[in-house]
């Protein structure tokens, strides 16, 4: 089986990065800062990394002064997902970003930084060099899920016509695998693809 790094991260064309620093200056996650601090205090390593790296802006308005277009884009995406809550939407800045957009802690940067954008569904700043590439990666996944849905329908049809118990057992295993693959992308809307 191919690892996550081989499948996604190693194929990510790092040369697309424009080194604008926006991804370090305007970060948001769908959790309040208090929630992330609580997770960090409970030992969650990702949350600890996040709290160590990022500090919150005083307000959404303060983040808009850094890059209004990116903030508005994030708000629009959160509203579409039904996750927008003005009180919990917090924007953060990295403690290590320098005025020249370079990281003062680059040689010791966290996995979180090394892997960004870590998924085709990562929200990147408006104008980010990864925008187009991420779009095509999402489309490849959607196409694969659509194909798996078609295979699942065909398999269900074939199951109705099959009488052999061993064949049915194998078909059930394949059906379960296909369904797991489809369900993996449920949070990204795979039901609608």
C-alpha positions as a LaTeX table, in Angstrom:
\begin{tabular}{lrrr}
\hline
Residue & $x$ (\AA) & $y$ (\AA) & $z$ (\AA) \\
\hline
Unk1 & 0.00 & 0.00 & 0.00 \\
Unk2 & 1.28 & 3.47 & $-0.88$ \\
Unk3 & 1.85 & 5.80 & 2.07 \\
Unk4 & 0.23 & 9.21 & 2.42 \\
Unk5 & 3.56 & 10.93 & 1.77 \\
Unk6 & 4.18 & 8.93 & $-1.42$ \\
Unk7 & 0.62 & 9.39 & $-2.60$ \\
Unk8 & 0.12 & 13.08 & $-1.93$ \\
Unk9 & 2.94 & 14.96 & $-0.27$ \\
Unk10 & 5.75 & 13.73 & $-2.53$ \\
Unk11 & 3.71 & 14.63 & $-5.60$ \\
Unk12 & 2.93 & 18.13 & $-4.34$ \\
Unk13 & 4.91 & 20.51 & $-6.55$ \\
Unk14 & 6.59 & 22.69 & $-3.93$ \\
Unk15 & 7.77 & 25.00 & $-6.73$ \\
Unk16 & 4.21 & 26.35 & $-6.91$ \\
Unk17 & 4.70 & 28.16 & $-3.61$ \\
Unk18 & 4.96 & 31.91 & $-4.25$ \\
Unk19 & 6.45 & 32.48 & $-0.80$ \\
Unk20 & 3.90 & 35.21 & $-0.10$ \\
Unk21 & 3.66 & 34.23 & 3.57 \\
Unk22 & $-0.14$ & 34.44 & 3.60 \\
Unk23 & $-0.53$ & 30.81 & 4.70 \\
Unk24 & 1.56 & 31.67 & 7.77 \\
Unk25 & $-0.08$ & 35.04 & 8.43 \\
Unk26 & $-3.71$ & 33.95 & 8.01 \\
Unk27 & $-4.51$ & 30.54 & 9.41 \\
Unk28 & $-7.88$ & 29.36 & 10.59 \\
Unk29 & $-9.34$ & 26.11 & 11.80 \\
Unk30 & $-12.98$ & 25.22 & 12.58 \\
Unk31 & $-12.36$ & 25.31 & 16.35 \\
Unk32 & $-12.10$ & 28.09 & 18.90 \\
Unk33 & $-8.70$ & 28.89 & 20.37 \\
Unk34 & $-9.94$ & 27.78 & 23.81 \\
Unk35 & $-10.91$ & 24.40 & 22.37 \\
Unk36 & $-7.49$ & 23.94 & 20.75 \\
Unk37 & $-5.74$ & 24.96 & 24.00 \\
Unk38 & $-7.86$ & 22.43 & 25.89 \\
Unk39 & $-6.87$ & 19.69 & 23.43 \\
Unk40 & $-3.22$ & 20.72 & 23.76 \\
Unk41 & $-3.47$ & 20.58 & 27.56 \\
Unk42 & $-4.92$ & 17.06 & 27.24 \\
Unk43 & $-1.87$ & 15.95 & 25.26 \\
Unk44 & $-3.06$ & 16.19 & 21.66 \\
Unk45 & 0.22 & 16.64 & 19.73 \\
Unk46 & $-1.29$ & 18.42 & 16.73 \\
Unk47 & $-3.07$ & 20.86 & 19.02 \\
Unk48 & 0.16 & 21.40 & 20.97 \\
Unk49 & 2.00 & 22.17 & 17.73 \\
Unk50 & $-0.73$ & 24.56 & 16.70 \\
Unk51 & $-0.75$ & 26.45 & 20.01 \\
Unk52 & 3.07 & 26.61 & 20.01 \\
Unk53 & 3.16 & 27.96 & 16.45 \\
Unk54 & 0.21 & 30.29 & 16.16 \\
Unk55 & $-1.19$ & 33.23 & 18.06 \\
Unk56 & $-4.71$ & 34.52 & 17.45 \\
Unk57 & $-5.54$ & 37.90 & 15.97 \\
Unk58 & $-7.58$ & 40.10 & 18.29 \\
Unk59 & $-10.52$ & 39.96 & 15.87 \\
Unk60 & $-11.63$ & 38.97 & 12.38 \\
Unk61 & $-11.31$ & 42.67 & 11.50 \\
Unk62 & $-7.62$ & 42.59 & 12.47 \\
Unk63 & $-7.11$ & 39.59 & 10.17 \\
Unk64 & $-8.94$ & 41.43 & 7.36 \\
Unk65 & $-6.34$ & 44.20 & 7.59 \\
Unk66 & $-3.70$ & 41.59 & 6.68 \\
Unk67 & $-5.64$ & 40.19 & 3.70 \\
Unk68 & $-9.33$ & 41.01 & 3.34 \\
Unk69 & $-9.88$ & 38.79 & 0.28 \\
Unk70 & $-8.58$ & 35.67 & 2.01 \\
Unk71 & $-10.62$ & 36.31 & 5.17 \\
Unk72 & $-13.79$ & 36.93 & 3.15 \\
Unk73 & $-13.13$ & 33.74 & 1.14 \\
Unk74 & $-12.80$ & 31.69 & 4.33 \\
Unk75 & $-15.99$ & 33.19 & 5.77 \\
Unk76 & $-17.82$ & 32.37 & 2.53 \\
Unk77 & $-16.56$ & 28.75 & 2.59 \\
Unk78 & $-17.51$ & 28.30 & 6.25 \\
Unk79 & $-20.99$ & 29.68 & 5.57 \\
Unk80 & $-21.42$ & 27.24 & 2.66 \\
Unk81 & $-20.45$ & 24.36 & 4.96 \\
Unk82 & $-22.84$ & 25.61 & 7.61 \\
Unk83 & $-19.92$ & 25.88 & 10.05 \\
Unk84 & $-19.75$ & 29.67 & 10.28 \\
Unk85 & $-20.04$ & 30.98 & 13.79 \\
Unk86 & $-18.64$ & 34.47 & 14.15 \\
Unk87 & $-17.65$ & 33.82 & 17.77 \\
Unk88 & $-15.62$ & 30.71 & 17.03 \\
Unk89 & $-14.01$ & 31.79 & 13.74 \\
Unk90 & $-10.53$ & 32.84 & 14.73 \\
Unk91 & $-7.61$ & 33.76 & 12.49 \\
Unk92 & $-4.03$ & 33.16 & 13.58 \\
Unk93 & $-0.52$ & 34.22 & 12.61 \\
Unk94 & 2.64 & 32.18 & 12.95 \\
Unk95 & 5.09 & 33.37 & 15.57 \\
Unk96 & 8.02 & 32.61 & 13.26 \\
Unk97 & 7.08 & 34.41 & 10.04 \\
Unk98 & 9.48 & 37.24 & 9.27 \\
Unk99 & 8.80 & 40.43 & 7.27 \\
Unk100 & 10.56 & 38.86 & 4.24 \\
Unk101 & 8.05 & 35.93 & 4.40 \\
Unk102 & 10.74 & 33.48 & 5.49 \\
Unk103 & 10.51 & 31.31 & 8.59 \\
Unk104 & 12.90 & 32.11 & 11.41 \\
Unk105 & 12.51 & 28.50 & 12.57 \\
Unk106 & 12.65 & 26.79 & 9.16 \\
Unk107 & 15.18 & 24.08 & 10.05 \\
Unk108 & 13.09 & 23.07 & 13.07 \\
Unk109 & 9.64 & 23.58 & 11.57 \\
Unk110 & 6.83 & 21.27 & 12.59 \\
Unk111 & 5.17 & 18.57 & 10.50 \\
Unk112 & 2.17 & 20.89 & 10.29 \\
Unk113 & 4.29 & 23.36 & 8.33 \\
Unk114 & 6.17 & 20.80 & 6.24 \\
Unk115 & 2.92 & 19.22 & 5.09 \\
Unk116 & 0.96 & 22.35 & 4.16 \\
Unk117 & $-1.25$ & 22.14 & 2.16 \\
Unk118 & $-1.75$ & 18.70 & 3.63 \\
Unk119 & $-4.92$ & 17.76 & 1.78 \\
Unk120 & $-6.56$ & 18.75 & $-1.50$ \\
Unk121 & $-9.29$ & 20.35 & 0.62 \\
Unk122 & $-6.92$ & 22.71 & 2.42 \\
Unk123 & $-8.12$ & 26.29 & 2.36 \\
Unk124 & $-5.31$ & 28.31 & 0.84 \\
Unk125 & $-5.06$ & 32.08 & 0.54 \\
Unk126 & $-6.51$ & 33.78 & $-2.52$ \\
Unk127 & $-3.84$ & 33.79 & $-5.23$ \\
Unk128 & $-1.85$ & 30.93 & $-3.69$ \\
Unk129 & 0.26 & 29.05 & $-6.22$ \\
Unk130 & $-1.33$ & 25.79 & $-5.05$ \\
Unk131 & $-4.93$ & 26.84 & $-5.87$ \\
Unk132 & $-5.08$ & 25.27 & $-9.33$ \\
Unk133 & $-3.16$ & 22.16 & $-8.36$ \\
Unk134 & $-5.42$ & 21.57 & $-5.35$ \\
Unk135 & $-8.48$ & 22.01 & $-7.56$ \\
Unk136 & $-7.24$ & 19.29 & $-9.93$ \\
Unk137 & $-6.37$ & 16.97 & $-7.03$ \\
Unk138 & $-9.92$ & 17.39 & $-5.68$ \\
Unk139 & $-11.33$ & 16.67 & $-9.12$ \\
Unk140 & $-9.21$ & 13.49 & $-9.44$ \\
Unk141 & $-10.56$ & 12.26 & $-6.12$ \\
Unk142 & $-14.14$ & 13.12 & $-7.08$ \\
Unk143 & $-13.73$ & 11.23 & $-10.35$ \\
Unk144 & $-12.38$ & 8.19 & $-8.50$ \\
Unk145 & $-15.28$ & 8.30 & $-6.03$ \\
Unk146 & $-17.79$ & 8.57 & $-8.88$ \\
Unk147 & $-16.21$ & 5.51 & $-10.51$ \\
Unk148 & $-16.38$ & 3.60 & $-7.23$ \\
Unk149 & $-20.06$ & 4.54 & $-6.89$ \\
Unk150 & $-20.70$ & 3.16 & $-10.37$ \\
Unk151 & $-18.84$ & $-0.05$ & $-9.47$ \\
Unk152 & $-20.89$ & $-0.30$ & $-6.29$ \\
Unk153 & $-24.15$ & $-0.04$ & $-8.24$ \\
Unk154 & $-22.98$ & $-2.63$ & $-10.73$ \\
Unk155 & $-21.91$ & $-4.95$ & $-7.92$ \\
Unk156 & $-25.31$ & $-4.64$ & $-6.21$ \\
Unk157 & $-26.98$ & $-5.54$ & $-9.49$ \\
Unk158 & $-24.69$ & $-8.57$ & $-9.95$ \\
Unk159 & $-25.31$ & $-9.72$ & $-6.38$ \\
Unk160 & $-29.02$ & $-9.99$ & $-7.13$ \\
Unk161 & $-28.23$ & $-12.38$ & $-9.97$ \\
Unk162 & $-25.67$ & $-14.49$ & $-8.08$ \\
Unk163 & $-26.62$ & $-17.64$ & $-6.20$ \\
Unk164 & $-23.19$ & $-19.01$ & $-5.23$ \\
Unk165 & $-22.51$ & $-18.30$ & $-1.52$ \\
Unk166 & $-18.70$ & $-18.04$ & $-1.89$ \\
Unk167 & $-19.06$ & $-15.56$ & $-4.73$ \\
Unk168 & $-21.55$ & $-13.56$ & $-2.68$ \\
Unk169 & $-19.13$ & $-13.42$ & 0.26 \\
Unk170 & $-16.36$ & $-12.09$ & $-1.98$ \\
Unk171 & $-18.78$ & $-9.59$ & $-3.51$ \\
Unk172 & $-19.76$ & $-8.41$ & $-0.03$ \\
Unk173 & $-16.12$ & $-7.81$ & 0.84 \\
Unk174 & $-15.59$ & $-5.78$ & $-2.33$ \\
Unk175 & $-18.80$ & $-3.86$ & $-1.63$ \\
Unk176 & $-17.61$ & $-3.02$ & 1.89 \\
Unk177 & $-14.25$ & $-1.84$ & 0.58 \\
Unk178 & $-15.85$ & 0.38 & $-2.05$ \\
Unk179 & $-18.23$ & 1.85 & 0.52 \\
Unk180 & $-15.34$ & 2.58 & 2.92 \\
Unk181 & $-13.47$ & 4.37 & 0.12 \\
Unk182 & $-16.52$ & 6.48 & $-0.67$ \\
Unk183 & $-17.27$ & 7.21 & 3.00 \\
Unk184 & $-13.71$ & 8.43 & 3.50 \\
Unk185 & $-14.69$ & 11.58 & 1.60 \\
Unk186 & $-18.11$ & 12.11 & 3.19 \\
Unk187 & $-16.98$ & 15.18 & 5.08 \\
Unk188 & $-16.03$ & 16.74 & 1.73 \\
Unk189 & $-19.44$ & 16.05 & 0.19 \\
Unk190 & $-18.96$ & 12.69 & $-1.55$ \\
Unk191 & $-22.71$ & 12.02 & $-1.30$ \\
Unk192 & $-23.26$ & 14.72 & $-3.94$ \\
Unk193 & $-20.58$ & 13.69 & $-6.45$ \\
\hline
\end{tabular}
